[in-house]
Amino acid sequence: MERIINEEMICLFKERLYEDEKSKNTIEKYIRDVRKFMCFAKSRPVDRCLVLEYKNYLSDNFCDTSSNSMLAALSSFFHYLGWYDCCVKQFKIQRQMYYPESLELTKEEYIRLVNTARERGNKRLALILQTICATGIRIGELSYITVEGIRNGAINVKCKGKTRVIFIVNKLKNKLLKYAKEVGIYYGEIFLTSKGKALSRTAVWREMKALCKYAKVSEKKVFPHNLRHLFARTFYKLEKDIAKLADILGHSSINTTRIYIVTTGAEHRQMMEKMGMIV
């Protein structure tokens, strides 16, 4: 019997993900990735050969990390359907020793972005940048930044079946409450659209990219997750406590956290120079 993916299968898979208590963002990503494969298949019967063809397509068009993420979502879908023979291996990725300098957002560039957003009258974006960089939250967790939580000085973030407490420093607390009062928000989420709707990650990403040319910062460096990396690197330089950092970021594995604190080759060279081993 030919195996053809259809929307009914995807809807039932989505229901299963909800039953398994996957996060909203995870469910959206899995469904998006499955639909991407369905578009690639174009009603062709699904078998291992087709999936391997898709894997090659991903290799030609995406980095290995992104490809593996999409393959993982697809494997989950195949497991749900019982199509175990269609699951393929992910790409092997060598552990990254140094973070590319062309992609690392520096603290100076971050400050320039914040100041430029403020100068151009986009207070909301300036505060979003500061909120992510001062707390280390994910872009998808901005909805937890509420008036009530800010007043308490701490917010409870639920993600991937776990709850963690994020503290809000006083300076950020005062800025957020002042902004909320200015725009007439007295309860609930602080970061909303002009129509009072939840702000999407796409909208934030688009505003950040548009800010680059005015702040004179490379677009390659400016995306929400890079702000989280900047928080992680800055925190680790001060504390040198990777376990505590993992808890703050909401990571289940310290190995994931290690990716966030990889230094650039330039920093590594500087440290070697300071060793003074040449006489």
N, C-alpha and C positions, 0 to 999 in steps of 0.2 A: 504494500500500500504506500502510495506516494505521501511524503510528509511536507505539507505546504503551511507556512505560517500565515495566520489571519488575525484580525483585530480581536476576535472573541478569545483566542488563546492569550493574547497580550493582556486583555482586561482581566481574565481569570488569574493570570500570573501576578498582576498588580494587586488583586485581592489577597493572594497568598502572601505577598510581601507585607501587606498591612497586618495580616494575621500573625506574621513572624515578628511584628513590631519593629520593622525597619524604619529609619527616620524618613521624614517627608522628602528631604533632599536626595537620599539614597534611592528611594522609590522612583522619583522623577528621573534620575540619571539612568537607572536600570531600564526603565521603559523607553527612554530616549535612545539608548544604545541598542536595544532590541529592534526598535523601529528602523534604526539606521541599517541594521543587517537585513531587515525585511525589504527595504528599498533596494539594497544591493542585490538581493536574491531575485527580485522581479518575478515572483510567482514560480520560480524554478523549485523543483523538489529539493529539500534539504538533506544533504548527506555529508560525510566527512570531507569529500573532495571539494564541495562548495565552500565549506567553512575554511579549509586550507587556502582556497582561492581568496577568500575574504581576508584571511590573516596576511597574505601577501599584499593585498590592497592597503591594509592598515599600515604595513611596514613601509610602503612607498609614500604614504601621505601623512603619517603621524609619527611622533617620537615613540620610542618603545614603552615609556611609562604610560602614555595616553592609550596606546594600543592594548597594553595589558589590562588596563582598566575596562576597556570595552569588551575584551575577550572574557574577563571575569564575569561581567554582567550577562554575557551571552551563555556562558557555561551554567550560570545559575538558572537561566531560563530553560536550557536543555535538560538540566537535572529535574526541574519541575515537571517537564513533559515526559521524562523517562527516556530521552534520546541520548543516552550516555555515550554512544559511539560517536556523537558529533562534537564532543568536547575535545579541544586541542590544547596543547601546551602553550604557555605564555612565553614571551621572549625573555631570554636570560639577560639580566642587566648587571653589569659590573658596578660594584659599590663606588659611588662618586667620592673621590678624594678631595677635590677642590671645587668650589662653586665658581662658575664663569664670572669674571669681573664685569663682562658686558651685560650681565643680567642682575647683578647685585645692586639693590637700591641702598644708597648710603643714607645716614642720618641727615646729612646736610641737604641732600636732594629731597628727602621727605619733608624737611622744614620748609624748603622752597615751594613744594607743592601746596602745603597748608597755607602759607602766606599768600601765594598766588590765588588760591581759591577764595580766600578771604577778601583780597583786593578786588577780585572780580565780582564780588557780591554774592558768592555762593557759600553762605554760612553753613548750610546743611552738609555740603561735601567736605568742607574744612573740618567739621566736627566728626564726620564719619571716618575720615583719615586718622584723626587723633584718637577716636574711640578704639579702632582696630589696633593701632600701634601702642596704645596704653594698656590694653587688656589682653591682646593676643587672640581675640575671638575670631571665628570664621565669618565670612561675609554673610553666609546663610543664617548666622545667629544674631544678626542685628535686630531682629524682631523681639529679642529678649531685653533689649535696652528700653525699659519703660520708665515712666515718671515715678511710679511707686518704687521700683528697684533702685533708681538713682537716688531717691530720697533716703533710702535705707543704706546707701553706700555699698551695696552688693546685689548681684543678680544671680539667680539660679538658672543655669543653662542646661537644657536636656538635649542630648545628642547621642545617637547610636546606642540607645538603651541605658545611658549613664547620665547622672546629674552631677554637675560641678559648680562650685561657687566662684564667681568672678568679682573681685573687689574693684571698686571705682575710686580712684584717688581724688582727693578733695578739689583739686584744680579742675579736673574734668567734670566732676559732679556739679560744680558751680556753673561752668560753661554750658552744660547740657540743660540744667534747670532754667538758666537765663534764656536760652534759645527756645525751650518749650513754652515759656511764658510769652515770649515775643510772637510766636506763631499761633498762640491760643490752644496749646495742647496741655490739658490738666490731668489726664490719666491715660494709661495705655502706652502704646508704642510712640516713640519720639520721632523716629525717622519715617516720615510718610510723604506721599506725593502731594501736590497742591490740591488734589481732590480728596485727600484724606485716606487714600488707599495704601496698602503695604508697598514698600519700595522694593523692586525686584533687583536681583544681583546684576542683571543685564543692564539696567538703568545706571547703577553705580559704576559698573565697568565702563560704560560709554562716557559718562561724565569724567571719569579719571583719565581716559585716553584723550579726551578733548582738552584737558587741562595741560597735557604734556608740552605742547608747543609754546604755551605762554610761560610755563615754568622752566622751559629749556632743559627738560629731562627726557631721556630716551624712552619711547613708548614701550620698548622691550622690557624695561624695568618696572613699568607701572601697571600693576594689576593687583586686585585685593589680596590675594594670597601672599604676595611679596611683602606686604605690610606685616603680615603675621610672621614671616621669616625674619623681618627686621626686629620685631618684638623679641623673638626667640634668641637671636644673636646678642641683642643688647642685654637681655636678662641674664644669659649665660655668662657673659663677660663680667657681670657684677657678682653673680651668686656661685657660679661653677657647680651648680646642683642640677644635674640632668634629670634626676627622678622628680624633683619638685616641678621642673619645667614641663615634664611630660604630663603631670597632673593638671597644671594650669592650661595646657593646650588641649587636654582631653584625649591624649594618646594612650592606647592600650599597651603599646610596646615602646620601650626606650629606643629601639632601633629606628623607629619612625622619627623620633625626636632628633636623633643624630643627624638626619638629613637636613634638619632646619638650622643646625649650628655649624655646618661645614664652612670653613674659612676659604677665602680666595687664595690663589697661588701667590699673590703679592704679599698677603699677610703672613703666609708661611715662610716666604723668603726673608721678610723682616725679622721674624722670630729667630731664624737660623743665623742671621747677621748678628743679632744681639747675644748669641751664645759665645761669640768671641773665641772660637776654636782655632783660628788661623793666627800663627805667631810669627 
